[in-house]
Amino acid sequence: MKIIFIGTGSGKTSLKRNHSSFLISTSKYKMLVDAGDGISKALLMRGIPFNSINGVLLTHLHADHYSGLASLIVQMKMNKRKNRLDIYIHKDIEKVIRNFIFQSYLFEERLNFELNFVAVKENIFAAVCNGFEIMFRQNSHLNKYEKYDHKKKLKFPCGSFLFRIGDENIFYTGDIGAKKDLYLFDDFKLSTVISEAAHVKLKDILKFYDTNKPQKLLLTHLNDEDISGSLIPKESRRKMICAYDGLEV
Ligand SMILES: [Zn+2]
């Protein structure tokens, strides 16, 4: 299993970091986790062929996490993709993404490859391929918006995910709302944790680390000011690292 960080930046566009995204790979499957603004260029920068990606998972509908999907599909078409592309998305916003693609004039009969939507549901493992499954659990990142949806037209799924690969449990807390979201997968023994560091205090991440003791904890979703490593106190740097674009683990 290998993880390559494609972007480790926050929602603020930066010349130092691309928006948050990583590629998680096994020998059989490559899944891109989040595809925000500029994702195609970010993949080019890392030398990752667009058509080597088997599936894209979108955690939620903030532009720095999903808005690059249509342009990524265009790149795949221009690179003569033939293989199916899986799109993992919460069942409540599958329609939104289908429309986004359709309204970008990306019609399946012109693509020459299949778009296979995999609707993820709360607390149920979705099979990716043999020995690789993912589970969605709702976090509180988008709760603050519900009061603005006066006509109750929107849904607000925002996922933290567990990637179960062989006997490894990798927990990704993309964008979260509160420190309690760090504990969403407490019922699993976590080998690797990838946590955002923009909406939660470092002291709360350190506390979580001390309680759960994952083998590895990587911080992402960082601002330019968070120069690699400087966020983390010296004594914790052995097991906790600030990710950077291009980091492979
Ligand atoms: Zn967000």
Residues whose N, C-alpha, C, O or C-beta is under 5 A from the ligand:
A	BS01	ZN	H62 D175
